[in-house]
Amino acid sequence: MLRFLSGTFLIIGAIIGGGILAIPIVSANYGFLPTLIFILVSWLVMTKTGLYILDLTLSCPEKYNSYYSIVGKYLGNKMQLITVTLFLWLLYFSLSSYISGCTSLIMSHLTWPHPLLSHFNISLSCVIILGTIVIISAKTIVRLNVVLVSFKLCLLGIAIIFGTSYATGSVSTKIVGGPTGAFALLMVIVNSFGYQFIIPSLVSYYGRGNRNLFQWMLITSTTLVLIVYISWLYTIYTLIPSEGEHGLLSIYASNNQLLAFNQSLKFYLNSTVMSELLSTFQVVALFGSFVCVSLGVFDFLVDVMKAKKRFWVGIATFTPPLILSLFSQNMYVYALSVSGYIAVILEIVIPYFAKRKYNYLSTKNLVEN
């Protein structure tokens, strides 16, 4: 039971992060119902492909079971090279989004400007502190993550329960965006259900013993996240109206969307306790996802680089996303959207074709034997 709970918490920690904060912002032009449909479709597809990745991971040797090894075994060397490139960009963009989000949240709490508390310095500090934990020990992350996820879910549950009491009215069903924006929204939601990258690390840490245990971990995790996402979306849509100076459309059009989102929450909640509660949840959500995603990148690079010196793997893990996060203070939502397009290829298309090849080879071996 402890293995099941800690594994489930690791997956939930990897999923619930920047995406839960971005969905209400990016969906401003499309209203509650279309966004709800996108969430349900994404949950179904991403749960299925996660189970594909689990089967493929268990079919590879324990020390070489990352995406890199899986694709090389079932789709060939050329696709392996493409996967390395896409996978790194996916996780680098995700990490840059979390770095940008953490920095924006910290800056929103600063009462006075100071040269040492610049966007760059805060971003660098986040990377150094959290990156050090990743480099030192994966076991530390797993144990820390159980605490973070428990805290995260408690905070979110309280925020949802009490947040509805501040509701301003019914949810918005007004659609003002076009097909292009709807596709971008879908990409953000798909990426918000991404957890496939953590499965090889999960199997390596817990062992290859019980396939059914891992399957229930995945299904339970994604279903709980589905419930959380829908509850959170409904709470935000009843709390913040679509239009107005502090409305969702205004947040979407702002130069720093996450900062504007927090300012809007403070305006409509008009409660210091609730505002601090939500701010704490956001910090814990972003930090938790940052270390979980970092673990996936780190293990992937160890496999690709065949490196034994963890320090240099750490440099390769954290330097690119740090640089990406400095391009814009609004990198938070932009990076999530871009990584969503890559996620469709890596977490839906590639697992589908790799699983097809796996099934073909399994059937062929049965016939020959």
Beta strands, then each sheet from edge to edge (+ up, - down):
end
